[in-house]
Amino acid sequence: MAEEELFDLLVPPGVPRKMLYDVVEKYDVEVVRRPQKLSFANMDGDTRELLAFRGRREVVEEVQEYLFSQLKEFVSE
């Protein structure tokens, strides 16, 4: 049996921890660390460890919609 392909959704820096915990409780994803090269401002070429949600494609897409709606609500408060 072929292993199921998993997808990552990078978490933007600064997302409140509560939102991360909410996503993990609500959805079948795990939080992983992903090294990511940055290419903006004074960090051009720097590699940073970012968090990502890893799971099946359809679940990660739901997480993206949920997280972005939560972030919009958080920013507008």
Phi and psi in degrees as GROMACS dihedral restraints (atoms count N, CA, C in turn):
[ dihedral_restraints ]
;  ai    aj    ak    al  type     phi  dphi    fc
    3     4     5     6     1   -72.4    20    10
    4     5     6     7     1   143.0    20    10
    6     7     8     9     1   -73.5    20    10
    7     8     9    10     1   138.3    20    10
    9    10    11    12     1   -70.1    20    10
   10    11    12    13     1   136.5    20    10
   12    13    14    15     1   -74.9    20    10
   13    14    15    16     1   132.5    20    10
   15    16    17    18     1  -110.1    20    10
   16    17    18    19     1   151.9    20    10
   18    19    20    21     1  -123.7    20    10
   19    20    21    22     1   153.0    20    10
   21    22    23    24     1  -113.5    20    10
   22    23    24    25     1   141.6    20    10
   24    25    26    27     1  -117.9    20    10
   25    26    27    28     1   110.6    20    10
   27    28    29    30     1   -65.9    20    10
   28    29    30    31     1   138.7    20    10
   30    31    32    33     1   -94.2    20    10
   31    32    33    34     1   122.3    20    10
   33    34    35    36     1   -61.0    20    10
   34    35    36    37     1   138.8    20    10
   36    37    38    39     1   -56.5    20    10
   37    38    39    40     1   141.4    20    10
   39    40    41    42     1    95.9    20    10
   40    41    42    43     1    -2.4    20    10
   42    43    44    45     1   -66.3    20    10
   43    44    45    46     1   129.0    20    10
   45    46    47    48     1   -58.2    20    10
   46    47    48    49     1   141.5    20    10
   48    49    50    51     1   -56.1    20    10
   49    50    51    52     1   -37.2    20    10
   51    52    53    54     1   -56.8    20    10
   52    53    54    55     1   -39.7    20    10
   54    55    56    57     1   -65.4    20    10
   55    56    57    58     1   -38.7    20    10
   57    58    59    60     1   -62.2    20    10
   58    59    60    61     1   -46.9    20    10
   60    61    62    63     1   -61.4    20    10
   61    62    63    64     1   -41.8    20    10
   63    64    65    66     1   -60.0    20    10
   64    65    66    67     1   -43.6    20    10
   66    67    68    69     1   -62.9    20    10
   67    68    69    70     1   -45.4    20    10
   69    70    71    72     1   -64.0    20    10
   70    71    72    73     1   -36.8    20    10
   72    73    74    75     1   -70.4    20    10
   73    74    75    76     1   -36.1    20    10
   75    76    77    78     1   -85.3    20    10
   76    77    78    79     1   -30.3    20    10
   78    79    80    81     1  -125.1    20    10
   79    80    81    82     1   157.2    20    10
   81    82    83    84     1   -86.3    20    10
   82    83    84    85     1    73.7    20    10
   84    85    86    87     1  -135.8    20    10
   85    86    87    88     1   161.6    20    10
   87    88    89    90     1  -120.0    20    10
   88    89    90    91     1   154.3    20    10
   90    91    92    93     1   -93.1    20    10
   91    92    93    94     1   128.3    20    10
   93    94    95    96     1  -128.6    20    10
   94    95    96    97     1   161.8    20    10
   96    97    98    99     1   -99.1    20    10
   97    98    99   100     1   134.9    20    10
   99   100   101   102     1  -127.5    20    10
  100   101   102   103     1   120.6    20    10
  102   103   104   105     1   -69.7    20    10
  103   104   105   106     1   133.0    20    10
  105   106   107   108     1  -137.6    20    10
  106   107   108   109     1   127.9    20    10
  108   109   110   111     1   -76.0    20    10
  109   110   111   112     1   135.2    20    10
  111   112   113   114     1  -103.5    20    10
  112   113   114   115     1   144.8    20    10
  114   115   116   117     1  -140.9    20    10
  115   116   117   118     1    61.2    20    10
  117   118   119   120     1  -150.9    20    10
  118   119   120   121     1   157.7    20    10
  120   121   122   123     1    48.2    20    10
  121   122   123   124     1  -134.3    20    10
  123   124   125   126     1   -90.8    20    10
  124   125   126   127     1    13.6    20    10
  126   127   128   129     1  -108.4    20    10
  127   128   129   130     1    18.9    20    10
  129   130   131   132     1   -58.0    20    10
  130   131   132   133     1   117.6    20    10
  132   133   134   135     1    89.6    20    10
  133   134   135   136     1   -10.8    20    10
  135   136   137   138     1   -67.6    20    10
  136   137   138   139     1   145.8    20    10
  138   139   140   141     1  -108.5    20    10
  139   140   141   142     1   128.6    20    10
  141   142   143   144     1  -124.1    20    10
  142   143   144   145     1   150.5    20    10
  144   145   146   147     1   -88.1    20    10
  145   146   147   148     1   116.0    20    10
  147   148   149   150     1  -106.7    20    10
  148   149   150   151     1   157.2    20    10
  150   151   152   153     1   -87.7    20    10
  151   152   153   154     1   151.2    20    10
  153   154   155   156     1  -145.0    20    10
  154   155   156   157     1   151.4    20    10
  156   157   158   159     1   -94.3    20    10
  157   158   159   160     1   129.0    20    10
  159   160   161   162     1  -116.0    20    10
  160   161   162   163     1   131.9    20    10
  162   163   164   165     1  -175.9    20    10
  163   164   165   166     1  -172.1    20    10
  165   166   167   168     1   -65.4    20    10
  166   167   168   169     1   150.7    20    10
  168   169   170   171     1   -52.7    20    10
  169   170   171   172     1   -49.8    20    10
  171   172   173   174     1   -64.8    20    10
  172   173   174   175     1   -33.5    20    10
  174   175   176   177     1   -71.7    20    10
  175   176   177   178     1   -43.1    20    10
  177   178   179   180     1   -62.8    20    10
  178   179   180   181     1   -36.6    20    10
  180   181   182   183     1   -65.1    20    10
  181   182   183   184     1   -39.3    20    10
  183   184   185   186     1   -64.8    20    10
  184   185   186   187     1   -41.2    20    10
  186   187   188   189     1   -61.4    20    10
  187   188   189   190     1   -41.7    20    10
  189   190   191   192     1   -59.8    20    10
  190   191   192   193     1   -47.8    20    10
  192   193   194   195     1   -61.0    20    10
  193   194   195   196     1   -45.9    20    10
  195   196   197   198     1   -63.0    20    10
  196   197   198   199     1   -49.3    20    10
  198   199   200   201     1   -62.5    20    10
  199   200   201   202     1   -44.5    20    10
  201   202   203   204     1   -65.8    20    10
  202   203   204   205     1   -37.1    20    10
  204   205   206   207     1   -67.4    20    10
  205   206   207   208     1   -38.3    20    10
  207   208   209   210     1   -65.7    20    10
  208   209   210   211     1   -39.8    20    10
  210   211   212   213     1   -66.5    20    10
  211   212   213   214     1   -40.7    20    10
  213   214   215   216     1   -61.1    20    10
  214   215   216   217     1   -43.3    20    10
  216   217   218   219     1   -63.2    20    10
  217   218   219   220     1   -43.2    20    10
  219   220   221   222     1   -62.6    20    10
  220   221   222   223     1   -43.5    20    10
  222   223   224   225     1   -69.3    20    10
  223   224   225   226     1   -33.9    20    10
  225   226   227   228     1   -80.8    20    10
  226   227   228   229     1    -6.5    20    10
